[in-house]
C-alpha cells in the first residue's frame, strides 16, 4: 500500500548530529520521507572542567538546577558520573525548559520538578519567577548560550552560578555527496540557533547552496527568531520542541503548500 503521508517522497535535512537525531530521523522515515543528515554543530567538552567540577561537588548547596537544553543534561550527567557524584539530591529542585529536555533529564536519573510551558529559557524563568526569587541557582550552559537568561534571573535577586558545561563547535566543511543532497532537498529543520548560524556561514562562503523554495522549519521560538534574524524565511515552527510536533508541523506545511498550489492552478 502506498504511503499517503504529506511527507512521502520528501527529502528533509536535519541539522543535528546523527547521534542526537535518530528518533526524529526514524519518525520522518516512517512517514515516507528521505532524511539528509547535516550535523552543522558538534558538542565538545569545556576547555577546562574546573568551574563545572567545583559546582558539581557542591550540588547540594543549590536550591535549583536549571536545564535549558538536552546537551546540558548530558554534559552534567556525564561529568557527575566521571566524578562519582550522586545527582539524586531531593533537597534541590530541577527545572527543565521543555518536555524533551525534561525527558532527557529523567532518563539519566534527575528528578525534574518543573517543566516550562513556553519553550524558551525566558519563558521558564517568567513562569517560575516566584520560586526563583532570591534562590541559589546552578545554570550549566553552552559557551555560545545567550546571556539574557542570566540577567533575567539576577533581576529576580537569584544567586546564579553559571558555568560552561560544553562547547558548541560549528561545522566548516561538507562532503560533496551531502552538499548535493541538500541542494535537492525539500525542507531543512533547524534545531538550535547555533545550527542556523553555522548554516548561514556555509551558504555565505559558498560551501552550501539551497533552492529558493526549500521549506525552512524551526523547533521552537528561540530558533525561529534566529532563522529570521539570519534573513531566512521561516515557514513553520513546532508548537513545542518534541519530535511528534516537529513532524506534525512539517507535514502541515506541505499540506498547506499543496492546497495553495492546487488553488492557484484552479484559479487560472
TORKE-710976 format. One record per residue (C-alpha): x, y, z; residue number from 1; residue in three letters. Coordinates in nm, 4 decimals, padded with zeros to 6 digits. Example, Ala and Ser with C-alpha at 12.3 -4.5 7.8 and 13.67 -1.06 7.14 Angstrom:
- xx; yy; zz; seq; type
- 01.2300; -00.4500; 00.7800; 1; ALA;
- 01.3670; -00.1060; 00.7140; 2; SER;
END
This chain:
- xx; yy; zz; seq; type
- 00.0000; 00.0000; 00.0000; 1; UNK;
- 00.1355; 00.3408; -00.0985; 2; UNK;
- 00.2342; 00.5866; 00.1744; 3; UNK;
- -00.0204; 00.8721; 00.1598; 4; UNK;
- 00.1589; 01.0921; 00.4140; 5; UNK;
- 00.2273; 01.4533; 00.3067; 6; UNK;
- 00.5928; 01.3726; 00.3780; 7; UNK;
- 00.6079; 01.0763; 00.1416; 8; UNK;
- 00.8928; 01.1246; -00.1030; 9; UNK;
- 01.0100; 01.4487; 00.0577; 10; UNK;
- 01.3811; 01.4948; 00.1201; 11; UNK;
- 01.4335; 01.6549; 00.4650; 12; UNK;
- 01.7606; 01.7934; 00.6011; 13; UNK;
- 01.8200; 01.7532; 00.9756; 14; UNK;
- 02.0836; 01.9940; 01.1038; 15; UNK;
- 02.1804; 01.7973; 01.4127; 16; UNK;
- 02.4312; 01.5210; 01.4780; 17; UNK;
- 02.3030; 01.1734; 01.3868; 18; UNK;
- 02.3577; 01.0554; 01.7442; 19; UNK;
- 02.1103; 01.3199; 01.8646; 20; UNK;
- 01.8565; 01.2941; 01.5851; 21; UNK;
- 01.7985; 00.9203; 01.5426; 22; UNK;
- 01.4441; 00.9347; 01.6827; 23; UNK;
- 01.3486; 01.2327; 01.4661; 24; UNK;
- 01.5004; 01.0710; 01.1562; 25; UNK;
- 01.3119; 00.7498; 01.2323; 26; UNK;
- 00.9808; 00.9352; 01.2725; 27; UNK;
- 01.0323; 01.1111; 00.9386; 28; UNK;
- 01.1209; 00.7879; 00.7599; 29; UNK;
- 00.8056; 00.6248; 00.8987; 30; UNK;
- 00.6120; 00.8965; 00.7176; 31; UNK;
- 00.7912; 00.8177; 00.3919; 32; UNK;
- 01.0457; 01.0998; 00.3977; 33; UNK;
- 01.4086; 01.0681; 00.2942; 34; UNK;
- 01.6436; 01.2083; 00.5578; 35; UNK;
- 01.9624; 01.4002; 00.4848; 36; UNK;
- 02.1925; 01.4269; 00.7867; 37; UNK;
- 02.3751; 01.7611; 00.8016; 38; UNK;
- 02.5264; 01.7922; 01.1513; 39; UNK;
- 02.6087; 02.1634; 01.1480; 40; UNK;
- 02.7439; 02.1671; 01.5020; 41; UNK;
- 02.9169; 01.9251; 01.7322; 42; UNK;
- 02.9194; 01.9234; 02.1091; 43; UNK;
- 03.2568; 01.9149; 02.2831; 44; UNK;
- 03.3699; 01.9204; 02.6476; 45; UNK;
- 03.4527; 02.2567; 02.8042; 46; UNK;
- 03.8112; 02.3739; 02.7675; 47; UNK;
- 03.8501; 02.3470; 03.1445; 48; UNK;
- 03.6426; 02.1377; 03.3856; 49; UNK;
- 03.7455; 02.3369; 03.6949; 50; UNK;
- 03.4343; 02.5555; 03.7284; 51; UNK;
- 03.1944; 02.2765; 03.6351; 52; UNK;
- 03.3567; 02.0321; 03.8758; 53; UNK;
- 03.3526; 02.2881; 04.1559; 54; UNK;
- 02.9788; 02.3463; 04.1108; 55; UNK;
- 02.9013; 01.9749; 04.0864; 56; UNK;
- 03.0933; 01.8959; 04.4051; 57; UNK;
- 02.8678; 02.1378; 04.5939; 58; UNK;
- 02.5494; 02.0478; 04.4126; 59; UNK;
- 02.3550; 02.0124; 04.7373; 60; UNK;
- 02.4193; 02.3802; 04.8176; 61; UNK;
- 02.1907; 02.4952; 04.5336; 62; UNK;
- 01.8162; 02.5439; 04.5576; 63; UNK;
- 01.7634; 02.4902; 04.1857; 64; UNK;
- 01.9347; 02.3241; 03.8902; 65; UNK;
- 01.8233; 02.4784; 03.5618; 66; UNK;
- 01.8433; 02.2754; 03.2390; 67; UNK;
- 01.7783; 02.4704; 02.9180; 68; UNK;
- 01.8924; 02.2025; 02.6709; 69; UNK;
- 01.9372; 01.8287; 02.6334; 70; UNK;
- 02.3077; 01.8892; 02.5750; 71; UNK;
- 02.3358; 02.0497; 02.9192; 72; UNK;
- 02.1676; 01.7439; 03.0713; 73; UNK;
- 02.4147; 01.5101; 02.9009; 74; UNK;
- 02.7164; 01.7226; 02.9924; 75; UNK;
- 02.6218; 01.7397; 03.3602; 76; UNK;
- 02.5214; 01.3740; 03.3858; 77; UNK;
- 02.8428; 01.2568; 03.2199; 78; UNK;
- 03.0599; 01.4719; 03.4444; 79; UNK;
- 02.8762; 01.3646; 03.7601; 80; UNK;
- 02.9425; 01.0032; 03.6606; 81; UNK;
- 03.3102; 01.0773; 03.5956; 82; UNK;
- 03.3416; 01.2373; 03.9386; 83; UNK;
- 03.1423; 00.9644; 04.1114; 84; UNK;
- 02.8853; 01.2122; 04.2465; 85; UNK;
- 02.5224; 01.1152; 04.3044; 86; UNK;
- 02.2692; 01.3501; 04.1407; 87; UNK;
- 01.9526; 01.2445; 04.3214; 88; UNK;
- 01.9528; 01.5065; 04.5967; 89; UNK;
- 01.5821; 01.5609; 04.6717; 90; UNK;
- 01.6508; 01.8881; 04.8532; 91; UNK;
- 01.7412; 02.0541; 04.5210; 92; UNK;
- 01.4677; 02.1276; 04.2693; 93; UNK;
- 01.5253; 02.0840; 03.8964; 94; UNK;
- 01.3628; 02.2865; 03.6202; 95; UNK;
- 01.3713; 02.1907; 03.2513; 96; UNK;
- 01.2930; 02.4251; 02.9628; 97; UNK;
- 01.0516; 02.1842; 02.7918; 98; UNK;
- 00.9249; 01.8291; 02.7676; 99; UNK;
- 01.2136; 01.6959; 02.5578; 100; UNK;
- 01.4746; 01.8340; 02.7982; 101; UNK;
- 01.2741; 01.7046; 03.0933; 102; UNK;
- 01.2525; 01.3569; 02.9375; 103; UNK;
- 01.6286; 01.3572; 02.8764; 104; UNK;
- 01.6939; 01.4568; 03.2381; 105; UNK;
- 01.4556; 01.1955; 03.3756; 106; UNK;
- 01.6131; 00.9272; 03.1565; 107; UNK;
- 01.9518; 00.9768; 03.3246; 108; UNK;
- 01.8161; 00.9871; 03.6781; 109; UNK;
- 01.7402; 01.3509; 03.7556; 110; UNK;
- 01.4197; 01.4216; 03.9471; 111; UNK;
- 01.2631; 01.7028; 03.7444; 112; UNK;
- 01.0206; 01.9114; 03.9495; 113; UNK;
- 00.9165; 02.1799; 03.6996; 114; UNK;
- 00.8815; 02.1815; 03.3210; 115; UNK;
- 00.8483; 02.5032; 03.1218; 116; UNK;
- 00.5434; 02.5507; 02.9012; 117; UNK;
- 00.6613; 02.8323; 02.6746; 118; UNK;
- 00.9564; 02.6564; 02.5136; 119; UNK;
- 01.2301; 02.9076; 02.5983; 120; UNK;
- 01.4558; 02.9814; 02.8943; 121; UNK;
- 01.2970; 03.3260; 02.9251; 122; UNK;
- 00.9505; 03.1688; 02.9438; 123; UNK;
- 01.0641; 02.9190; 03.2061; 124; UNK;
- 01.2137; 03.1929; 03.4226; 125; UNK;
- 00.8966; 03.4011; 03.3954; 126; UNK;
- 00.6818; 03.1014; 03.4844; 127; UNK;
- 00.8920; 03.0234; 03.7931; 128; UNK;
- 00.9813; 03.3813; 03.8868; 129; UNK;
- 00.8255; 03.3488; 04.2320; 130; UNK;
- 01.0154; 03.0247; 04.3018; 131; UNK;
- 01.3474; 03.1567; 04.1711; 132; UNK;
- 01.3398; 03.4860; 04.3607; 133; UNK;
- 01.6385; 03.5062; 04.5954; 134; UNK;
- 01.7323; 03.1404; 04.5382; 135; UNK;
- 02.0710; 02.9840; 04.4653; 136; UNK;
- 02.0595; 02.8567; 04.1085; 137; UNK;
- 02.3054; 02.6375; 03.9201; 138; UNK;
- 02.2909; 02.7107; 03.5467; 139; UNK;
- 02.5103; 02.4852; 03.3247; 140; UNK;
- 02.5192; 02.6086; 02.9665; 141; UNK;
- 02.6950; 02.6208; 02.6298; 142; UNK;
- 02.9809; 02.8569; 02.5585; 143; UNK;
- 02.7546; 03.0111; 02.2910; 144; UNK;
- 02.4396; 03.0458; 02.5004; 145; UNK;
- 02.2777; 03.3881; 02.5272; 146; UNK;
- 02.3424; 03.5785; 02.8497; 147; UNK;
- 01.9891; 03.7244; 02.8724; 148; UNK;
- 01.8523; 03.4442; 03.0981; 149; UNK;
- 02.1342; 03.5074; 03.3479; 150; UNK;
- 02.0419; 03.8756; 03.3689; 151; UNK;
- 01.6747; 03.7809; 03.3968; 152; UNK;
- 01.7476; 03.5562; 03.6960; 153; UNK;
- 01.9657; 03.8156; 03.8661; 154; UNK;
- 01.6918; 04.0751; 03.8232; 155; UNK;
- 01.4829; 03.8438; 04.0435; 156; UNK;
- 01.7526; 03.8547; 04.3094; 157; UNK;
- 01.8622; 03.4985; 04.2358; 158; UNK;
- 02.2205; 03.4000; 04.3167; 159; UNK;
- 02.3277; 03.2420; 03.9885; 160; UNK;
- 02.6248; 03.0128; 03.9357; 161; UNK;
- 02.6655; 02.9862; 03.5603; 162; UNK;
- 02.9284; 02.7531; 03.4180; 163; UNK;
- 03.0282; 02.6394; 03.0709; 164; UNK;
- 02.9300; 02.2730; 03.0685; 165; UNK;
- 03.0050; 02.2146; 02.6994; 166; UNK;
- 03.1246; 02.3826; 02.3817; 167; UNK;
- 02.9204; 02.4221; 02.0643; 168; UNK;
- 03.1518; 02.3989; 01.7618; 169; UNK;
- 03.0319; 02.4891; 01.4116; 170; UNK;
- 03.0904; 02.2703; 01.1071; 171; UNK;
- 03.3172; 02.4303; 00.8462; 172; UNK;
- 03.3052; 02.1739; 00.5644; 173; UNK;
- 03.0535; 01.9427; 00.3961; 174; UNK;
- 03.1044; 01.6217; 00.1990; 175; UNK;
- 03.0193; 01.6593; -00.1738; 176; UNK;
- 02.7514; 01.3872; -00.1502; 177; UNK;
- 02.5807; 01.5683; 00.1370; 178; UNK;
- 02.6088; 01.9045; -00.0409; 179; UNK;
- 02.4394; 01.7601; -00.3495; 180; UNK;
- 02.1625; 01.6050; -00.1381; 181; UNK;
- 02.0965; 01.9369; 00.0371; 182; UNK;
- 02.0583; 02.1145; -00.2993; 183; UNK;
- 01.7874; 01.8643; -00.3977; 184; UNK;
- 01.6073; 01.8745; -00.0604; 185; UNK;
- 01.2511; 01.9909; 00.0033; 186; UNK;
- 01.2900; 02.1068; 00.3651; 187; UNK;
- 01.5514; 02.1899; 00.6261; 188; UNK;
- 01.4906; 02.1591; 01.0003; 189; UNK;
- 01.6809; 02.3830; 01.2397; 190; UNK;
- 01.7011; 02.2637; 01.5990; 191; UNK;
- 01.9173; 02.5369; 01.7532; 192; UNK;
- 02.0306; 02.8947; 01.6876; 193; UNK;
- 02.3883; 02.7679; 01.6585; 194; UNK;
- 02.2867; 02.5446; 01.3681; 195; UNK;
- 02.1194; 02.8401; 01.1960; 196; UNK;
- 02.4354; 03.0494; 01.2224; 197; UNK;
- 02.6567; 02.7641; 01.1030; 198; UNK;
- 02.4262; 02.7033; 00.8056; 199; UNK;
- 02.4294; 03.0708; 00.7095; 200; UNK;
- 02.8095; 03.0825; 00.7273; 201; UNK;
- 02.8370; 02.7810; 00.4965; 202; UNK;
- 02.5956; 02.9356; 00.2460; 203; UNK;
- 02.7745; 03.2718; 00.2528; 204; UNK;
- 03.1115; 03.1059; 00.1997; 205; UNK;
- 02.9796; 02.9057; -00.0952; 206; UNK;
- 03.0245; 02.5674; 00.0748; 207; UNK;
- 02.6470; 02.5076; 00.0639; 208; UNK;
- 02.3723; 02.6184; -00.1698; 209; UNK;
- 01.9959; 02.5705; -00.1354; 210; UNK;
- 01.6916; 02.6134; -00.3551; 211; UNK;
- 01.4921; 02.9316; -00.3055; 212; UNK;
- 01.1739; 02.7300; -00.2455; 213; UNK;
- 01.3141; 02.4963; 00.0219; 214; UNK;
- 01.0843; 02.4849; 00.3278; 215; UNK;
- 01.2525; 02.6122; 00.6443; 216; UNK;
- 01.1378; 02.4973; 00.9872; 217; UNK;
- 01.2355; 02.5672; 01.3482; 218; UNK;
- 01.1966; 02.3528; 01.6579; 219; UNK;
- 01.0928; 02.6427; 01.8797; 220; UNK;
- 01.0592; 03.0211; 01.9176; 221; UNK;
- 01.4254; 03.0870; 02.0001; 222; UNK;
- 01.5427; 02.9016; 01.6894; 223; UNK;
- 01.2676; 03.0657; 01.4838; 224; UNK;
- 01.3951; 03.4081; 01.5915; 225; UNK;
- 01.7488; 03.3063; 01.4923; 226; UNK;
- 01.6229; 03.1965; 01.1490; 227; UNK;
- 01.4530; 03.5302; 01.0902; 228; UNK;
- 01.7440; 03.7323; 01.2268; 229; UNK;
- 01.9651; 03.5473; 00.9782; 230; UNK;
- 01.7442; 03.6805; 00.6995; 231; UNK;
- 01.5934; 03.3432; 00.6195; 232; UNK;
- 01.2248; 03.2670; 00.5724; 233; UNK;
- 01.0724; 03.0503; 00.8482; 234; UNK;
- 00.7818; 02.8531; 00.7015; 235; UNK;
- 00.6789; 02.6616; 01.0119; 236; UNK;
- 00.7567; 02.6124; 01.3793; 237; UNK;
- 00.6780; 02.3183; 01.6061; 238; UNK;
- 00.4162; 02.4009; 01.8708; 239; UNK;
- 00.6605; 02.2589; 02.1255; 240; UNK;
- 01.0119; 02.1100; 02.0984; 241; UNK;
- 00.9030; 01.7467; 02.0666; 242; UNK;
- 00.9600; 01.5028; 01.7808; 243; UNK;
- 00.5901; 01.4450; 01.7194; 244; UNK;
- 00.5277; 01.8200; 01.6987; 245; UNK;
- 00.8198; 01.8802; 01.4610; 246; UNK;
- 00.6941; 01.6080; 01.2260; 247; UNK;
- 00.3352; 01.7336; 01.2520; 248; UNK;
- 00.4385; 02.0925; 01.1737; 249; UNK;
- 00.6392; 01.9810; 00.8704; 250; UNK;
- 00.3519; 01.7664; 00.7418; 251; UNK;
- 00.1042; 02.0521; 00.7924; 252; UNK;
- 00.3300; 02.2840; 00.5939; 253; UNK;
- 00.3348; 02.0517; 00.2941; 254; UNK;
- -00.0438; 02.0028; 00.3133; 255; UNK;
- -00.0925; 02.3803; 00.3098; 256; UNK;
- 00.1576; 02.4209; 00.0262; 257; UNK;
- -00.0201; 02.1522; -00.1776; 258; UNK;
- -00.3612; 02.3117; -00.1221; 259; UNK;
- -00.2254; 02.6545; -00.2180; 260; UNK;
- -00.0695; 02.5094; -00.5316; 261; UNK;
- -00.3933; 02.3394; -00.6367; 262; UNK;
- -00.5936; 02.6552; -00.5605; 263; UNK;
- -00.3527; 02.8607; -00.7666; 264; UNK;
- -00.3882; 02.6250; -01.0642; 265; UNK;
- -00.7699; 02.6207; -01.0399; 266; UNK;
- -00.7920; 02.9987; -01.0236; 267; UNK;
- -00.6113; 03.0473; -01.3533; 268; UNK;
END
